[in-house]
Amino acid sequence: MTTPKPKDTLQQIDSNNHFGIHLTLEGYGASRCKLEDRQYISSWLCKMPGELGMHKIAEPLVVKVGEQNQKDPGGISGFVLIAESHISIHTFPLRDFLTADVYTCQNQLNSAAIEAKFRAAFDLQATELQLIRRGLHYPKFNVRTVDSGLAKIHFPDSL
């Protein structure tokens, strides 16, 4: 069962009128064994950037988190920094649920491929996806220059 996708969840967002794309994913009916396996999640986060054509700039940080409250029974949280931004995941093994995001400053993001990778990696039965355009007013040119170690501010006419 796949939850219907919102209109904005297209294969790719092709507009250059933004800084980046933030994909959020909720996964249901996941493998409890995979959701509670810290080493599995760390290994998965380590290889995921390369599979998406992105560049890992630090090793993943993955921690086990205990119960926080009735809504959050605990699980594994992890993220990996990439040159393009980050990939993160939070698992809830007692609920067979995960929530994750992929944020990139690239102008395109193949949401279908990312969803397929999460589905396969965690045996997801259903997903929800959202794509968010970030930085809709991101400057097209530098607004500062460096001259002899001192920053000078320039305000282009397009602001």
RONULUM-898685 format. One line per field, with one value per residue (C-alpha): residue number from 0; residue in one letter; y, x, z. Coordinates in steps of 0.2 Angstrom, whole numbers, plus 5000, padded with zeros to 4 digits. Example, Ala and Ser with C-alpha at 12.3 -4.5 7.8 and 13.67 -1.06 7.14 Angstrom:
n <- [0	1]
res <- [a	s]
north <- [4978	4995]
east <- [5062	5068]
up <- [5039	5036]
This chain:
n <- [0	1	2	3	4	5	6	7	8	9	10	11	12	13	14	15	16	17	18	19	20	21	22	23	24	25	26	27	28	29	30	31	32	33	34	35	36	37	38	39	40	41	42	43	44	45	46	47	48	49	50	51	52	53	54	55	56	57	58	59	60	61	62	63	64	65	66	67	68	69	70	71	72	73	74	75	76	77	78	79	80	81	82	83	84	85	86	87	88	89	90	91	92	93	94	95	96	97	98	99	100	101	102	103	104	105	106	107	108	109	110	111	112	113	114	115	116	117	118	119	120	121	122	123	124	125	126	127	128	129	130	131	132	133	134	135	136	137	138	139	140	141	142	143	144	145	146	147	148	149	150	151	152	153	154	155	156	157	158]
res <- [m	t	t	p	k	p	k	d	t	l	q	q	i	d	s	n	n	h	f	g	i	h	l	t	l	e	g	y	g	a	s	r	c	k	l	e	d	r	q	y	i	s	s	w	l	c	k	m	p	g	e	l	g	m	h	k	i	a	e	p	l	v	v	k	v	g	e	q	n	q	k	d	p	g	g	i	s	g	f	v	l	i	a	e	s	h	i	s	i	h	t	f	p	l	r	d	f	l	t	a	d	v	y	t	c	q	n	q	l	n	s	a	a	i	e	a	k	f	r	a	a	f	d	l	q	a	t	e	l	q	l	i	r	r	g	l	h	y	p	k	f	n	v	r	t	v	d	s	g	l	a	k	i	h	f	p	d	s	l]
north <- [5000	5017	5033	5045	5057	5076	5085	5092	5075	5074	5064	5079	5098	5106	5125	5134	5147	5140	5135	5117	5103	5095	5078	5071	5053	5043	5024	5012	4993	4993	4979	4980	4971	4984	4999	4994	4989	5004	4996	4993	5011	5017	5007	5012	5030	5028	5022	5032	5048	5039	5030	5047	5055	5066	5068	5062	5074	5066	5048	5046	5049	5036	5035	5024	5035	5029	5032	5051	5051	5042	5048	5044	5026	5028	5020	5025	5042	5046	5058	5060	5077	5078	5092	5095	5096	5080	5064	5059	5045	5042	5025	5019	5000	4997	5006	4999	5017	5028	5046	5053	5067	5071	5089	5095	5111	5103	5108	5091	5076	5060	5057	5040	5033	5039	5031	5015	5014	5017	5004	4991	4995	4995	4983	4997	4993	5011	5028	5047	5059	5077	5089	5106	5120	5129	5146	5153	5170	5163	5177	5172	5181	5184	5199	5201	5201	5199	5213	5212	5201	5214	5210	5222	5221	5223	5224	5218	5227	5210	5210]
east <- [5000	5007	5000	4995	5008	5005	5005	5022	5031	5037	5051	5061	5060	5068	5066	5082	5073	5078	5093	5089	5077	5072	5064	5055	5050	5039	5040	5027	5028	5047	5058	5060	5076	5083	5076	5085	5101	5113	5127	5115	5109	5127	5133	5117	5120	5139	5135	5119	5127	5137	5122	5113	5128	5132	5148	5150	5161	5160	5157	5139	5134	5122	5115	5102	5089	5079	5060	5057	5038	5022	5024	5042	5046	5064	5075	5090	5094	5107	5114	5128	5134	5136	5144	5127	5119	5113	5104	5095	5085	5075	5068	5055	5056	5042	5030	5039	5041	5054	5055	5070	5075	5087	5092	5102	5108	5106	5093	5086	5082	5075	5062	5056	5074	5076	5059	5064	5081	5072	5059	5072	5083	5070	5057	5044	5026	5020	5028	5023	5034	5035	5047	5050	5059	5071	5078	5066	5075	5092	5104	5110	5126	5138	5133	5150	5168	5184	5197	5213	5204	5190	5172	5163	5145	5137	5118	5114	5099	5090	5087]
up <- [5000	4995	5001	4987	4984	4984	4968	4972	4974	4956	4949	4949	4952	4937	4942	4946	4957	4973	4984	4986	4988	5005	5003	5018	5020	5032	5031	5038	5041	5042	5047	5066	5065	5053	5063	5079	5071	5074	5064	5049	5049	5050	5036	5025	5029	5024	5007	5003	4998	4984	4978	4976	4967	4982	4992	5010	5020	5037	5044	5050	5067	5074	5091	5101	5109	5124	5126	5127	5130	5125	5107	5106	5112	5107	5093	5082	5076	5063	5050	5038	5032	5013	5003	4997	5014	5024	5025	5042	5049	5065	5068	5080	5081	5092	5079	5063	5058	5052	5047	5036	5026	5011	5009	4995	4987	4970	4958	4955	4966	4960	4973	4965	4966	4984	4989	4981	4991	5008	5004	4999	5014	5027	5019	5020	5017	5014	5013	5013	5003	5002	4992	4999	4988	5000	4998	4986	4987	4986	4979	4961	4964	4979	4989	4997	4991	5000	4998	5008	5022	5024	5018	5007	5005	4987	4985	4967	4959	4959	4977]
